[in-house]
C-alpha cells in the first residue's frame, strides 16, 4: 500500500495531532515500513496453526481470594454526604 503525506496528515487530524511537514514526511516512511511488515505477515501460511493467547505456555500465579480486612462499611458511610439502605446516594448525571 502506497502511503502519502496527505494520508498521514488525515490520520494526524483524526487523532488530533499537530504535525509539521518534516514530521509528516518522517511518519510516511515509518508507517510505510509498518504496513509493509503487516503485508509480509499476511503472506505467512498459518493453515493448521492454532491461535494463541500468549506465545508462552505460562500460567499466572493467583493469590487465594480471602478477606484480609475487617468490614468498615459503617465507618465509611458515617462520613458520606448521603446514604440510604447501605448505599451511597449521588447526584443524577443522566436525565
Secondary structure, 3 states (H helix, E strand, C coil): CCCCHHHHHHHHHHCCCCCCHHHHHHHHHHHHHHHHHHHHHHCCCCCCCCCCCCCCCCCCCCCCCCCCCCCCHHHHHHCCCCEECCEECCCCCCC
